[in-house]
Structures are given as C-alpha cells and as structure tokens.
Amino acid sequence: EWMPIREKSDSSIYRKITYGKTADLFMLDTRIIGRDPQINDVTDTALYSLNRTILGNDQKSWLKKELTASNAKWKLLGNQVIFSEFNIGWASMLLNQQPEQVESQFLDIWDGYPAERQELFNFIKKNKISNPVVLTGDFHCAMAFDLTDSATQTQSTPYPYKPWSYDPKTGNTSVGVEFVSPSISSSNFDESASPTVAAFLENQLVSELPSPSPSGYIPNPHMKYVNLRQHGYILVDINNDTLQGDFYFTESIMNATLNESWGNGFYTINGSPFLRQAKSAVPLRNAQDIPAPRFINLLSSENLKKAEEILKKYPEKNKKSAVMPLLYLAQRQNDNWIPLAAMKYIANYLAMPYISVYEVATFYTMYNL
C-alpha cells in the first residue's frame, strides 16, 4: 500500500513535525532507506551484530541530533514496526514447533535489530531525553508497552530469554512508552488463526507461563495491554502534564456501522515515563481548535529573481505558461509542498485566474498540495 506524503527533495521520508512547545513528531523510515536485510533465525549470531541497522547511519545520526536539540515537552517517534521486545517463543506449545522457530517468525520488527535498539536506549538514558513516546503501526493489533531494555535479558544471550530487573508495578527502568495501533480492517490474530487462539495468546503474553517455564516467569512484563481480536484505532491526547492513548474499537467490520466503543486507555505523566491504566477516555472535543496560522514565505528574494529570469524566456503573450516552473519554485521553498496562498500569489504574479493555477497544480502528480 502507498500513502501519499510530502516527499523531501532528496526522496527521503524521515522528517520532523513540530507542534509548538508541546510535541515534536519524528517520522522514521524503518522500511527502506537504511535497513539491513532481515535475518529469520533467532539463533543466528549475526542477528546480534553491533553493526546491524534498521535506520541506517544517516537517519540515526539525524534522529539523535534532533532528539538532543528538541525543547518540546513530548518527543513522539512515528515508527513502522514494534520497537519493544515481543517475546513469543513460548507459543511453540500451540504450534508443535521449537520455541526458536516461533520466535524467528517475528524478526521483521525491532527484535530483528536488537543492538541498534539497545544503542537508542543507551542514548536516551545518557542524554536524559525526556518523555519519548513511540507510536507504532504495522502489527494490526492494539498494544501498549513501557520502553525498557530490562524486561528480559536479550542482549547478552540469544533465545531463550531470561527475566531481568524491570518491575511493571513501578516502571523502574522505563525511559518512555509505546502505543501500537490496531488495524481498521486488516486481519489480526482471530482472523489469521482463530478467536480461541487469539484469546489464549492475549492472556499468555502477559501472564505467568506454565511449567516447565521457571516459576513466576512472565514473557512480556513490560506489555501493559494487548488486544489481538478487535479492530479500531487509537486516539492520543497530549497536554503539558500528561499523554494518554485511548483505544477505540468498532462493532463490526463486516457491516457498515458507526458504532464504536472505548476499549481501554493508558497514560504517562510528564517526567514519569511509564504507563498507568486510565479509568476513562479523555473527553472528546465538541469542536476542533483553530490551528495556528502558518507563516509562508511565498517567494524569497532569490526565487523572485529566478521567477523574473523564467518569465524572460516566454513571449509576452505567453507569460502564463510559466505557471509550472513557478509552482516548482514555490514547492521547493515550502518544504516540498504548495500551500493555497502560494498558488494565489502565483496567479496574481502572472495575472491569471486562481482556478487555472489550481487546476495545473492538482492535475500534475509532481506537485504536492
């Protein structure tokens, strides 16, 4: 699937979006730009190589620099695949496989790049990056995690994983939180397996494993919530003091319906980076806040000179034909997109109807509106 975005001039898609002093959103690319080939064997020592990367060096350097420089209260990481540990090898009892085989089927996520994940954990702790929140998709299921590198002892020894020092009651080693969004309609575990299997997995992911596992061993103590069966979305509410994620689920994906219900919610407090369960959803707003006006420098003095040089190349009666190169100038100047105000400016500059400029900008796919 392809979701349209405002691509940068160098074709990279990672970028920062700022929401005043409240939040910086860092949109990552963990699929294309720097990702090493996937290894599908949890016992392969190459999986734990310190040089293995999912981000690539350029993107990782950019992310570290931006996190360090950010003055926003919350640092949001838009992320494609689950960042937290996802320990599932114990499910081999259902599948008549070895635990290593099951675990190896889930290395498309950051579990397939454990050394780089640990590097980011170390960076966050060393540089005291406050309030990181990872917002994840891809998995089609609802989840919520505390971000900790101490949930299980994965870095020093390959599978099987061992419990470590994280305490889910206090979040003692947590440096942030992660929310994983459910799918609107894409299949999840009850459809790809069965409702019975999905319900069992939901419970066992966060519960003590039966014998022969060690007494008291919970495979994912940092997973505060999991729903492998229902479809919906997550609504994240952010203010200076708290950030809360509310999971909403639809009544059915088989029939057209507007019926939905609040499934669960979790919040984290500024300066106290672990999840607490919410008693209720954040009240929905009756009206959307009026967005802050966007400052748009329509044509810089440099680009205005370029525009004048462009116009000189056109006969007097055909100046309006310069609309396309002028739209290109405006797009390059405005972070690779064209605001409506820029189109109106170009219409006035060329003495042509605004609707004509708009038709050109919407017809050609090289322009981003």
Phi, psi and chi 1 to 4 in degrees:
 res  aa     phi    psi   chi1   chi2   chi3   chi4
   1 GLU       -  151.3   58.0 -170.5   -4.3      -
   2 TRP  -128.6  122.8 -177.9   81.3      -      -
   3 MET  -105.9  124.3  -62.5  -63.3  -70.8      -
   4 PRO   -65.6  133.3   22.4  -31.6      -      -
   5 ILE  -136.4  168.2   61.8  170.5      -      -
   6 ARG   -85.6   98.3  -66.0  167.9 -176.7  154.4
   7 GLU   -72.6  147.6  -63.9 -178.9    4.6      -
   8 LYS   -82.4  164.9  -62.5 -169.4  -66.7 -175.3
   9 SER   -62.2  -26.3   57.4      -      -      -
  10 ASP   -91.3    8.0   63.1   -1.6      -      -
  11 SER    73.5   -0.7  -62.4      -      -      -
  12 SER   -75.7  154.7   62.7      -      -      -
  13 ILE  -115.5   -6.3   63.0  173.2      -      -
  14 TYR   -76.6  142.5   60.4   86.8      -      -
  15 ARG  -167.2  169.8   60.5 -155.8 -174.9  -79.9
  16 LYS  -116.4  137.8 -178.6 -179.3   77.0  169.6
  17 ILE  -123.1  124.6  -56.3  169.4      -      -
  18 THR  -103.2  133.2  -64.2      -      -      -
  19 TYR  -114.4   72.9  -63.2   88.3      -      -
  20 GLY    58.4 -141.4      -      -      -      -
  21 LYS   -91.3   -0.4  -64.1 -178.5  179.4  179.7
  22 THR   -80.0  -47.0  -57.9      -      -      -
  23 ALA  -152.3  144.3      -      -      -      -
  24 ASP  -111.9  129.8  -80.3  -23.6      -      -
  25 LEU  -107.7  116.7  171.9   59.9      -      -
  26 PHE  -101.7  108.2  -54.2   98.7      -      -
  27 MET   -87.1  119.1  -64.0  -60.0  -62.7      -
  28 LEU   -99.0  162.0  -55.4 -179.3      -      -
  29 ASP  -121.5  101.3  175.7    4.4      -      -
  30 THR  -106.9   16.5   58.6      -      -      -
  31 ARG  -112.9  -35.1  -73.8  -63.9 -167.8 -168.8
  32 ILE  -121.7  -59.9  -58.4  172.1      -      -
  33 ILE   -66.9  -39.0 -164.1  166.3      -      -
  34 GLY  -135.5   10.3      -      -      -      -
  35 ARG   -73.3  126.7 -178.7 -178.2  179.2  125.3
  36 ASP   -71.0  153.1  -75.8  -20.6      -      -
  37 PRO   -55.1  143.9  -25.7   35.0      -      -
  38 GLN   -69.5  139.9 -169.6  171.1  -36.8      -
  39 ILE  -107.9  128.2  -65.4  174.9      -      -
  40 ASN  -108.7   39.3  -64.9  -48.6      -      -
  41 ASP  -147.4  110.1 -177.3   -0.4      -      -
  42 VAL   -68.5  -16.3   76.0      -      -      -
  43 THR   -92.2   -3.4   64.3      -      -      -
  44 ASP   -75.3  119.7 -173.0  -19.0      -      -
  45 THR   -63.4  -22.6   56.0      -      -      -
  46 ALA   -63.4  -25.0      -      -      -      -
  47 LEU   -60.2  -28.9 -176.4   72.7      -      -
  48 TYR  -100.2   13.4  -54.8   90.4      -      -
  49 SER   -61.5  139.0  168.8      -      -      -
  50 LEU   -69.1  -18.8  -63.5  178.5      -      -
  51 ASN   -91.7   -3.8  -62.4  -39.0      -      -
  52 ARG   -73.7  136.2 -170.8  162.1  164.6   71.6
  53 THR  -138.1  145.3  179.6      -      -      -
  54 ILE  -108.0  -19.4 -168.4  172.6      -      -
  55 LEU   -97.2  -32.9  -65.0  174.1      -      -
  56 GLY    86.7  151.3      -      -      -      -
  57 ASN   -64.3  -40.2  -68.9  -30.0      -      -
  58 ASP   -64.9  -47.5  -71.0  -14.5      -      -
  59 GLN   -66.4  -38.7 -178.6  178.7 -165.1      -
  60 LYS   -64.8  -41.7 -177.7  164.7   56.4  179.2
  61 SER   -63.2  -42.4  -63.7      -      -      -
  62 TRP   -60.1  -45.6  166.4   84.5      -      -
  63 LEU   -62.9  -44.6  177.2   60.5      -      -
  64 LYS   -62.0  -43.5  -71.2  179.3  176.5 -179.9
  65 LYS   -62.5  -44.4  179.1 -179.8  177.8 -179.1
  66 GLU   -69.1  -39.8  -67.6  -69.9  -11.3      -
  67 LEU   -63.0  -41.3  -75.7  172.7      -      -
  68 THR   -65.8  -37.6  -57.4      -      -      -
  69 ALA   -83.3  -15.8      -      -      -      -
  70 SER   -67.3  132.2  174.6      -      -      -
  71 ASN  -105.2    6.3  -67.1  -43.4      -      -
  72 ALA   -71.5  152.7      -      -      -      -
  73 LYS   -64.0  -43.4 -174.9   77.5   67.8  174.3
  74 TRP  -118.1  136.9  -56.4   93.4      -      -
  75 LYS  -110.0  105.7  -71.8   79.6  172.7  172.8
  76 LEU   -97.3  132.5  -46.7  176.8      -      -
  77 LEU  -113.1  107.4  -82.8   68.0      -      -
  78 GLY   -77.1  117.5      -      -      -      -
  79 ASN  -138.1  136.6  167.4   62.5      -      -
  80 GLN   -78.4  -36.8  -72.3   80.6   27.5      -
  81 VAL  -126.9  155.2  -66.9      -      -      -
  82 ILE   -52.9  126.8  -65.3  175.4      -      -
  83 PHE   -85.4  -41.4 -175.9   83.4      -      -
  84 SER   -70.4  159.4  -60.9      -      -      -
  85 GLU   -58.0  138.5  -70.7  179.5   24.0      -
  86 PHE  -128.5   95.6 -177.3   68.7      -      -
  87 ASN   -94.1  115.0  -61.3  -37.4      -      -
  88 ILE  -132.7    0.2 -169.8   68.1      -      -
  89 GLY   -58.5  -28.9      -      -      -      -
  90 TRP   -60.5  -20.1   51.7  -91.3      -      -
  91 ALA   -71.5    0.3      -      -      -      -
  92 SER   -58.6  -25.5   58.8      -      -      -
  93 MET   -62.2  -26.0   64.6 -178.3   76.1      -
  94 LEU   -85.9  -26.7  -70.9  176.9      -      -
  95 LEU  -107.0   -0.2  -56.1  173.4      -      -
  96 ASN    57.4   43.8 -165.6   29.7      -      -
  97 GLN  -128.8  170.7  -63.5  180.0    6.7      -
  98 GLN   -78.9  149.1  -67.1  -61.2  -47.7      -
  99 PRO   -54.5  -38.2  -26.8   34.8      -      -
 100 GLU   -62.7  -34.6  -63.9   86.1  -14.7      -
 101 GLN   -66.0  -42.4  -67.5  175.7  -71.9      -
 102 VAL   -66.7  -47.5  176.9      -      -      -
 103 GLU   -60.1  -33.4 -161.1   76.1   30.7      -
 104 SER   -70.9  -14.0  -63.5      -      -      -
 105 GLN   -82.4   -5.0  -63.1  173.4   39.1      -
 106 PHE  -124.2   47.1  -67.6   86.7      -      -
 107 LEU  -108.7   11.5  -65.0  178.9      -      -
 108 ASP   -74.6  -16.4  176.4   46.8      -      -
 109 ILE   -93.6 -171.4   58.2 -179.6      -      -
 110 TRP   -64.5  -15.3  -81.0   80.6      -      -
 111 ASP   -59.9  -23.1  -82.6   -4.4      -      -
 112 GLY   -82.0   -1.8      -      -      -      -
 113 TYR  -139.8   57.4  -55.9   82.6      -      -
 114 PRO   -66.0  -33.1   24.4  -34.3      -      -
 115 ALA   -68.1  -40.3      -      -      -      -
 116 GLU   -69.9  -35.4 -173.7  162.8   66.8      -
 117 ARG   -61.3  -43.9  176.9  173.5   58.3 -167.6
 118 GLN   -63.9  -36.2 -174.9   61.9   47.6      -
 119 GLU   -59.5  -41.8 -179.8 -177.3  -13.3      -
 120 LEU   -69.3  -39.0  -70.3 -178.6      -      -
 121 PHE   -57.6  -47.8  -89.0  121.0      -      -
 122 ASN   -61.6  -40.3  -66.1  -18.0      -      -
 123 PHE   -64.4  -44.8  175.1   82.2      -      -
 124 ILE   -61.5  -42.8  -71.0  170.5      -      -
 125 LYS   -71.3  -44.4  -71.8 -174.3  -75.3 -172.0
 126 LYS   -64.3  -39.2  179.7 -180.0  179.0  179.9
 127 ASN   -95.9    4.7  -67.1  -83.4      -      -
 128 LYS    52.1   50.0  -60.8 -179.2  179.8  178.9
 129 ILE   -72.6  117.9  -55.3  -60.8      -      -
 130 SER   -88.3  142.3   61.1      -      -      -
 131 ASN    55.2   50.2  -59.3  -34.0      -      -
 132 PRO   -75.9  136.8   26.6  -32.0      -      -
 133 VAL  -133.0  119.2  177.4      -      -      -
 134 VAL   -93.7  128.1  178.9      -      -      -
 135 LEU  -114.3  114.6  -56.2  174.2      -      -
 136 THR  -122.2  149.1  -59.9      -      -      -
 137 GLY  -121.1 -142.9      -      -      -      -
 138 ASP    76.6  -41.2  178.3   69.2      -      -
 139 PHE   -84.7  -12.0 -151.5   72.8      -      -
 140 HIS    72.9    4.0  -58.6  176.8      -      -
 141 CYS  -129.7  153.2  -58.8      -      -      -
 142 ALA   -84.1  129.5      -      -      -      -
 143 MET  -148.1  157.7  -62.0  177.6 -176.7      -
 144 ALA  -144.5  132.9      -      -      -      -
 145 PHE  -129.2  152.2  -64.9   89.9      -      -
 146 ASP   -83.8  137.7  -78.0  -14.7      -      -
 147 LEU   -85.6  106.4  -70.7 -179.7      -      -
 148 THR  -144.7  144.5  176.4      -      -      -
 149 ASP   -97.4   12.1   57.8   -8.8      -      -
 150 SER  -118.6   13.6  -55.7      -      -      -
 151 ALA   -67.8  -46.7      -      -      -      -
 152 THR  -140.5  157.7   56.3      -      -      -
 153 GLN   -89.2   82.4 -164.5  168.0   -3.2      -
 154 THR   -99.1  -26.5   61.8      -      -      -
 155 GLN   -76.3  -36.7  -55.6  -54.3  -39.6      -
 156 SER   -86.2  -22.9   59.7      -      -      -
 157 THR  -136.9  132.7   56.8      -      -      -
 158 PRO   -64.1  178.8  -20.2   32.9      -      -
 159 TYR   -49.2  142.6 -170.6   88.8      -      -
 160 PRO   -81.0  146.3   29.4  -34.6      -      -
 161 TYR   -80.6  152.6  -59.3  147.2      -      -
 162 LYS  -121.4  144.1  -58.2  175.3 -178.6  179.2
 163 PRO   -60.2  151.6  -16.7   28.2      -      -
 164 TRP  -133.5 -138.7 -148.6    5.4      -      -
 165 SER   -99.6   -0.9   56.7      -      -      -
 166 TYR   -70.6  137.9  165.0   74.2      -      -
 167 ASP  -116.0  110.1 -176.4   -9.4      -      -
 168 PRO   -64.6  -20.3   21.1  -31.4      -      -
 169 LYS   -74.7  -32.7  -65.1  179.9  179.9  178.8
 170 THR  -112.4  -13.3   64.1      -      -      -
 171 GLY    59.1   37.8      -      -      -      -
 172 ASN   -61.4  -30.5   60.5  -38.5      -      -
 173 THR  -111.3   10.4   62.6      -      -      -
 174 SER   -76.6  136.8 -179.1      -      -      -
 175 VAL  -110.5   -4.9  -61.4      -      -      -
 176 GLY  -179.5 -165.6      -      -      -      -
 177 VAL  -138.0  163.0  -58.8      -      -      -
 178 GLU  -136.7  135.1  177.6  175.7   10.9      -
 179 PHE  -115.5  133.1  -67.6  100.2      -      -
 180 VAL  -113.7  125.1 -178.1      -      -      -
 181 SER   -82.5  139.9  174.9      -      -      -
 182 PRO   -72.5  168.4   28.6  -34.6      -      -
 183 SER   -87.8  152.9   65.5      -      -      -
 184 ILE   -70.9  -47.5  -63.4  -67.2      -      -
 185 SER  -143.1  -15.6   58.6      -      -      -
 186 SER   -62.2  148.8  -64.7      -      -      -
 187 SER   -63.2  142.3   61.3      -      -      -
 188 ASN  -119.5 -160.3   45.9   28.7      -      -
 189 PHE   -68.8  -32.4  -82.7   71.1      -      -
 190 ASP   -69.1  -24.5   67.3  -36.0      -      -
 191 GLU   -93.2  -37.9  -69.4  143.7  -16.9      -
 192 SER   -78.1  -25.4   59.0      -      -      -
 193 ALA  -115.9  -94.0      -      -      -      -
 194 SER  -165.5  158.3   71.9      -      -      -
 195 PRO   -57.2  -36.0  -26.1   35.4      -      -
 196 THR   -66.6  -46.2  -59.1      -      -      -
 197 VAL   -64.1  -41.8  169.8      -      -      -
 198 ALA   -61.4  -44.0      -      -      -      -
 199 ALA   -64.5  -39.5      -      -      -      -
 200 PHE   -64.3  -46.2  173.3   80.0      -      -
 201 LEU   -62.4  -42.4  -70.0  174.2      -      -
 202 GLU   -52.7  -48.0  -91.9 -176.8   24.2      -
 203 ASN   -70.2  -43.7  176.7   70.4      -      -
 204 GLN   -77.2  -24.2 -159.8   61.6   75.8      -
 205 LEU   -57.8  -31.6  -82.7  165.5      -      -
 206 VAL  -120.9   16.3  -67.4      -      -      -
 207 SER  -121.7  162.6  -59.5      -      -      -
 208 GLU   -61.1  132.8 -179.3  179.2  -14.2      -
 209 LEU   -76.4  145.2  -68.2  178.9      -      -
 210 PRO   -73.6  169.8   27.9  -34.3      -      -
 211 SER   -58.0  142.5  178.4      -      -      -
 212 PRO   -92.3   11.7   33.8  -36.3      -      -
 213 SER   -64.5  154.3  -63.2      -      -      -
 214 PRO   -57.8  145.8  -22.1   32.3      -      -
 215 SER   -60.2  132.4  176.4      -      -      -
 216 GLY    82.8    4.7      -      -      -      -
 217 TYR   -82.0  118.9  177.0   52.8      -      -
 218 ILE  -107.4  124.0  -61.3  172.7      -      -
 219 PRO   -67.8  -30.2   22.4  -32.6      -      -
 220 ASN  -134.3   69.0  -64.6  -78.3      -      -
 221 PRO   -65.3  -22.0   25.2  -35.1      -      -
 222 HIS   -83.5   -8.0   56.7  -48.3      -      -
 223 MET   -84.7  107.8 -178.5 -174.7  -74.9      -
 224 LYS   -85.9  -16.5  -65.0  -63.3 -175.9   74.7
 225 TYR  -159.4  144.2  178.3   64.7      -      -
 226 VAL  -152.3  135.5   55.9      -      -      -
 227 ASN  -139.3  109.7 -174.5  -44.9      -      -
 228 LEU   -98.8    5.5  -55.6  178.7      -      -
 229 ARG  -117.5  -33.5  -64.2  166.3  -69.6  114.2
 230 GLN   -98.6  154.6  -68.3 -179.8  -80.2      -
 231 HIS  -108.1  147.5  -64.5  -82.9      -      -
 232 GLY   168.3 -136.3      -      -      -      -
 233 TYR  -158.6  171.5   60.5   93.2      -      -
 234 ILE  -120.3  137.2 -177.8  171.6      -      -
 235 LEU  -112.6  120.3 -169.2   61.5      -      -
 236 VAL  -103.9  122.4  178.8      -      -      -
 237 ASP  -108.0  128.8 -175.2  -88.2      -      -
 238 ILE  -126.5  131.8  -53.1  172.5      -      -
 239 ASN  -139.9 -173.4   58.3   47.7      -      -
 240 ASN   -66.1  -26.4  -78.1  -26.6      -      -
 241 ASP  -101.3  -35.6  -60.0  -41.8      -      -
 242 THR  -139.6  159.0   60.4      -      -      -
 243 LEU  -131.2  124.1 -179.7  147.5      -      -
 244 GLN  -125.5  135.4  179.1  165.1  -35.2      -
 245 GLY  -107.5  121.9      -      -      -      -
 246 ASP  -110.7  126.1  -72.5  -45.8      -      -
 247 PHE   -93.1  123.1  -66.4   96.2      -      -
 248 TYR  -113.3  138.1  -73.1   89.2      -      -
 249 PHE  -123.9  140.4  -62.2  112.2      -      -
 250 THR   -81.2  155.1 -175.1      -      -      -
 251 GLU   -69.1  -37.4 -176.6  179.5   80.2      -
 252 SER  -161.0  147.7  170.8      -      -      -
 253 ILE  -106.7    0.5   61.7  169.1      -      -
 254 MET   -89.9  -19.8  -55.8  -55.1  -64.4      -
 255 ASN  -133.0  146.7  -56.5  -65.2      -      -
 256 ALA   -67.0  122.8      -      -      -      -
 257 THR  -155.4  149.7  176.4      -      -      -
 258 LEU   -99.4    0.9  -64.6  177.8      -      -
 259 ASN   -75.0  127.8  -64.3  -27.8      -      -
 260 GLU  -144.7  164.8   64.7  177.3   15.7      -
 261 SER  -143.5  152.0   59.8      -      -      -
 262 TRP   -75.2  124.7  179.0   70.6      -      -
 263 GLY   -93.3  -42.6      -      -      -      -
 264 ASN  -174.0  164.1 -143.9  -35.0      -      -
 265 GLY  -149.4  148.1      -      -      -      -
 266 PHE  -139.7  146.4  -67.2   83.0      -      -
 267 TYR  -135.2  158.7   67.1   94.4      -      -
 268 THR  -128.7  151.1 -179.4      -      -      -
 269 ILE  -106.0  141.0  -61.4  172.9      -      -
 270 ASN   -50.5  122.9  172.5   32.0      -      -
 271 GLY    82.6   -0.3      -      -      -      -
 272 SER  -133.1   78.8 -174.8      -      -      -
 273 PRO   -82.4   65.7   32.1  -35.9      -      -
 274 PHE  -147.5  163.8   67.4   96.0      -      -
 275 LEU   -88.6  138.9  -70.7  174.3      -      -
 276 ARG  -119.1  148.3  -69.4   89.9  161.1  167.0
 277 GLN   -78.8  133.1 -171.9  163.1   12.1      -
 278 ALA   -84.3  147.1      -      -      -      -
 279 LYS   -80.4  -24.2  -65.4 -179.0  179.6  179.3
 280 SER  -158.1  168.7   60.6      -      -      -
 281 ALA   -74.7  154.9      -      -      -      -
 282 VAL   -64.5  129.7  174.1      -      -      -
 283 PRO   -56.0  135.3  -23.6   33.4      -      -
 284 LEU   -72.9  145.2  -61.3  178.4      -      -
 285 ARG   -79.2  141.2  -66.3  176.4  173.9   84.4
 286 ASN   -75.4  -25.0  -65.8  -35.5      -      -
 287 ALA  -144.1  144.3      -      -      -      -
 288 GLN   -73.5  139.0  178.2   64.3   42.1      -
 289 ASP   -61.6  147.1  -67.3  -22.2      -      -
 290 ILE   -72.0  122.6  -61.0  174.4      -      -
 291 PRO   -67.0  151.7   24.4  -32.9      -      -
 292 ALA   -64.9  143.2      -      -      -      -
 293 PRO   -64.4  141.4   23.6  -33.2      -      -
 294 ARG   -93.1  127.0  177.7 -176.0  172.9   91.0
 295 PHE   -77.7  124.8  173.1   75.2      -      -
 296 ILE  -125.0  117.0  -60.1  170.4      -      -
 297 ASN   -86.0  100.3 -174.1   10.8      -      -
 298 LEU   -62.4  -55.8  -62.5  178.0      -      -
 299 LEU  -140.3  118.9  -81.5 -179.0      -      -
 300 SER   -66.6  165.2   64.9      -      -      -
 301 SER   -58.9  -35.6   57.5      -      -      -
 302 GLU   -66.5  -45.3  179.6 -177.7   -5.9      -
 303 ASN   -71.7  -29.2  -80.7  -21.2      -      -
 304 LEU   -63.9  -38.7 -165.0   55.6      -      -
 305 LYS   -64.8  -40.0  -68.8  179.4 -179.3  178.2
 306 LYS   -64.2  -39.4  -69.3 -179.1  179.9  178.6
 307 ALA   -61.8  -41.6      -      -      -      -
 308 GLU   -63.5  -39.7  -67.5  170.4   -5.4      -
 309 GLU   -66.3  -36.3  -68.6  -61.1  -41.2      -
 310 ILE   -64.5  -44.9  -70.9  171.3      -      -
 311 LEU   -62.6  -31.4  -77.5 -177.6      -      -
 312 LYS   -62.9  -22.8  -69.3  178.5 -178.4  178.4
 313 LYS   -81.1  -10.0  -61.2  177.6 -178.6  179.4
 314 TYR  -106.2  140.4  -69.5   84.1      -      -
 315 PRO   -59.4  155.2  -20.7   31.3      -      -
 316 GLU   -55.0  -38.0 -169.1   64.2   33.4      -
 317 LYS   -79.1   -8.4  -65.9 -178.0  179.5  180.0
 318 ASN  -121.9   26.9  -61.0  103.5      -      -
 319 LYS   -60.0  -31.4  -62.7  -67.1 -173.9 -175.0
 320 LYS   -65.2  -19.4  -65.1  177.2 -178.4  178.6
 321 SER   -68.9  -10.8  -62.1      -      -      -
 322 ALA   -79.3    4.1      -      -      -      -
 323 VAL   -58.9  -38.6   61.5      -      -      -
 324 MET   -68.4  -49.5  -68.3 -175.3   66.7      -
 325 PRO   -64.5  -29.9   17.2  -30.1      -      -
 326 LEU   -71.2  -37.4  -67.0 -172.4      -      -
 327 LEU   -61.6  -38.8  -75.7  170.6      -      -
 328 TYR   -62.8  -42.7  175.9   74.6      -      -
 329 LEU   -60.2  -45.9  -79.0  179.1      -      -
 330 ALA   -63.2  -38.4      -      -      -      -
 331 GLN   -67.2  -43.6  178.7  165.6  -82.1      -
 332 ARG   -62.8  -33.4  -71.4  -66.9  -60.0  -90.1
 333 GLN   -77.9  -26.1 -175.1  175.1  -66.8      -
 334 ASN  -108.9   50.9  -71.5  -77.4      -      -
 335 ASP    57.0   37.2  -61.9  -32.5      -      -
 336 ASN    68.9   31.8 -144.9   37.3      -      -
 337 TRP  -145.2  163.2   70.8  -71.0      -      -
 338 ILE  -117.4  108.0  -53.6  176.2      -      -
 339 PRO   -73.4  157.3   24.5  -31.0      -      -
 340 LEU   -59.4  -37.6  -67.9  177.6      -      -
 341 ALA   -60.8  -35.0      -      -      -      -
 342 ALA   -68.2  -37.9      -      -      -      -
 343 MET   -65.2  -39.3  -75.4 -174.3  -85.6      -
 344 LYS   -65.2  -38.9  -68.1  178.3  180.0  178.4
 345 TYR   -62.1  -44.8 -179.3   88.1      -      -
 346 ILE   -65.6  -37.9  -68.6  171.5      -      -
 347 ALA   -59.8  -44.9      -      -      -      -
 348 ASN   -67.0  -38.6  -68.5  -28.7      -      -
 349 TYR   -63.0  -36.6 -172.6   77.9      -      -
 350 LEU   -98.5    1.2  -64.2  175.8      -      -
 351 ALA    55.1   49.7      -      -      -      -
 352 MET  -132.1  159.0   62.3 -172.4  -65.2      -
 353 PRO   -60.4  139.6  -21.3   32.7      -      -
 354 TYR   -58.6  -39.3  161.4   69.9      -      -
 355 ILE   -61.4  -30.0 -170.9   62.2      -      -
 356 SER   -69.0  -40.7  -61.6      -      -      -
 357 VAL   -64.1  -43.3  177.8      -      -      -
 358 TYR   -61.6  -40.8 -177.8   79.0      -      -
 359 GLU   -62.9  -40.2  -73.9  175.0  -13.3      -
 360 VAL   -65.0  -45.4  172.3      -      -      -
 361 ALA   -65.5  -33.8      -      -      -      -
 362 THR   -86.0  -21.3   54.1      -      -      -
 363 PHE   -77.9  -41.2 -179.9   78.7      -      -
 364 TYR   -91.9  128.2  -69.2   96.3      -      -
 365 THR   -72.1  -11.3   57.2      -      -      -
 366 MET   -75.3   -9.7   61.6 -175.9  173.7      -
 367 TYR   -98.8  136.7  -60.9  123.3      -      -
 368 ASN  -108.7  121.1  -60.8  -43.0      -      -
 369 LEU  -103.9      -  -54.2 -175.1      -      -
